[in-house]
Amino acid sequence: MAGRIEDYALIGDMQTAALVCRDGTVDWLCLPRFDSHAIFAGLLGTEEHGFWRLGPAYASDQEPPTAARRSYRGDSLVLESEWDTQRGTVRVTDFMPPRDGAPQLIRIVEGVSGRVPMRSALRMRFSYGRVVPWVHKHEGRTVAVAGPDSVWFDTSAETYGKSLTTYADFTVAPGDRIAFTISWQPSHKEPPPLPEPEQSLEATEDFWREWVDHCTYHGPYREAVVRSLITLKALTYAPTGGIVAAPTTSLPEDIGGVRNWDYRYTWLRDAAITLSSLLRTGYREEARAWREWLLRAVAGDPENLQIMYGIAGERELGEAELDWLPGYESSGPVRVGNGAAHQLQLDVYGEVTEALHLAHMTGLARNDYASLLQLKLIRYLEDHWQEPDEGIWEVRGPRRHFVHSKVMAWVAVDRTIKLIESGDADGPLERWRELRDDIHRDVCERGYDKERNTFTQSYGSKELDASLLLIPQMGFLPPDDKRVIGTIEAIQRELSTSDGFILRYPTTSGDENVDGLPGDEGAFLACSFWMADDLAMIGRVDEARKLFEKLLSLRNDLGLLAEEWDPRLQRQVGNFPQAFSHVPLIDTALRLTASGAYGG
C-alpha cells in the first residue's frame, strides 16, 4: 500500500520527476517526460504495478522500516534519508541529475556506522503497471525492454532475479558507498553511457546551488520560499519552458472518491501565476522561456485558446481511464489526459495578460509577437466576455456567468490598456477604456449581493467562491472598499473549515452538486493563502500572519504541499506537489514581508 501523500519526497531533472516514500520506495516515475507512461505506478495501485525499494533489509512478515531522518541536501533537490537500525546507521542519497542525455535516477547507499544489511528490490512495470518488460543481461548490464522503451539498471552490487523482480542484497559499513542507477533509452537505440554517480551528484548539487543564488528574496520566510521556488523549477519542462501543474495524476481530492485528475500538463492559469512568482523573486530566464512556450502553443490561433496544453504545446489531451489500476487508497477511476482542455474559461485571458504585463514591467526584453498576441486576445474578449463559461474551477456542470471570470476579463483589458498607454503597442484606446468600464459596471451590478454585502460565485447565485478573494489583488476594487471587506468576511463565515482554512466553494446547494460531480473535497490551499493576502491588504496583518504560519505548518517535513488539506482526516490530498499551492505561498510571504507582518 502506498504511503500517505505527505510521506513522499520529490526528486526530478526538470523533464520528469519521481516520488520517494519514507521507507525508501520510489512509487511513481514517468519516463522520459512528466506525461509519459509510468514505469513505477505503485502509488496508484499495488507493488504489482511497479516500485523500487532501497533500504535496510527486513523480515518478510514485517513492514519496511521508515527513515528516522530525511532532508534535502541544502538548497537542492538531492534527498538524503537515514535509517537507524539495531546494527547501525545507513544513509541513502536520491537524485536525478539535470540531463543533456538519458534520464537517470541515481541512488547512493552510504554506511554511517556499524554494519547494516541492505536490500534493493526493483520491479519495473511499463505502461502504468500493465506491461511486464523483458529483463535480461547485455554486456554485464541489466536492461528491461518493452515496445519502444528500455530501462538500464547499473550497480556494482551483485543482483539476482526472483518473482519478476530484480534484487540486490548487500551490507554496508562506515565509508562504503554503493550506487544504483536506472537510465531510460528508446529501445531501438544503443545503450546509454555508463553512469558516473559521484560526478553526477556533485554536478546536481552545483546546479541547484547556482540556481538558488539568483533568488532576490531574503526575508524571514526564506526557507519556505526557496523550497517552493525549487519545487516550481522542478515542475518546469526544461526543453520547452512549459510548467506542469503537478507531476502526478489521480491523487484524489476526496479519499475514496472520483475527483481524480491528471495534472501533468501546462495550465495557462497555473503557469502564468508561477511565472509571476518567479519574476518577483529574480528569475527572468524562466519567464522568457515560458513566454516563448506560450507563443508557440497559442501560435496564430488565439481565438481557440485552450486552458491547458501539453508540455511541448500539444493540444490533444484526450481523457481516458486506466481500469487495471485501483487508484490511490481505492480512489478510482485513475485518469490520464484531461477532458477539461477544451472548456471555455474566460479568466485565462486575464491570467495570461497579467503575466505578460508583469514580464513587461520587470524589464523582460520586448517581444513584438507577445504584444500582438495580447491585442488579439482582447479582440476576442471584446466579442465574448458576456458569455457564460466553466470558470476557474473547471466545473463539469452547466456554464454560468462566473464573477471571477468577468473580473479577469476586466484585468485583461486593463493591462492591455496600460501596454498601449506605455507606447509599446497600438490599439483602439478609447474603445477599450469603454469596454473596461462596461465590464466593471456589469460585475458590480450583477455579481454583487447588496443585502449580504458580498460578491457571489456567479450572476444571480447566492453561493460564494474563494476566487472572489482575488478582486482586490487584481486591482478591480481597492482593499478598503466596503464590498471587498464584506466579501472577505462572508467567505470567512461561509467557506471556512473548522480549522480556519478556506474551501473553494460549496460543492452542494440544496440537493444539487454545484460542480456536476459527486462527493466532496478538502480545503483548497491556494484559497487559504489568498485569504491571508486579503487580510493583510485590509490591515488585519496579525490575523494574516497567523493564518499564513498555520498554512506553513501543513507542509510535510520537506516543505512540500499537495493541492488540498482534508480537515476531517487531517492530511494532504490531491496531486502532489502542487504548483498552485506553492505559488501563493511565495506571494503571501512577499506581501507579509513587505508589510512587516511577521513574528520574531
Secondary structure by P-SEA (a helix, b strand, c coil): cccccccbbbbbcccccccccccccccccccccccccccccccccccccccccccccccccccccccccccccccccbbbbbbbcccbbbbbbbbbccccccbbbbbbbbbcccbbbbbbbbbbbcccccccccccccccbbbbbcccbbbbbbcccbbbbcccbbbbbbcccccbbbbbbbbbccccccccccccaaaaaaaaaaaaaaaaccccccccaaaaaaaaaaaaaaaccccccccccccccccccccccccccccccccaaaaaaaaaaaaaaccaaaaaaaaaaaaaaaccccccccccccccccccbbbbbcccccccccccccccccccccccccaaaaaaaaaaaaaaaacccccaaaaaaaaaaaaaaaacccccccccccccccccccaaaaaaaaaaaaaaaaaaaacccccaaaaaaaaaaaaaaaaaaccccccccccccccccccccccccccccccccccccaaaaaaaaaaaacccccccccccccccccccccccccccccccaaaaaaaaaaaaaacaaaaaaaaaaaaaaaccccccccccccccccccccccccaaaaaaaaaaaaaaaaaccccc
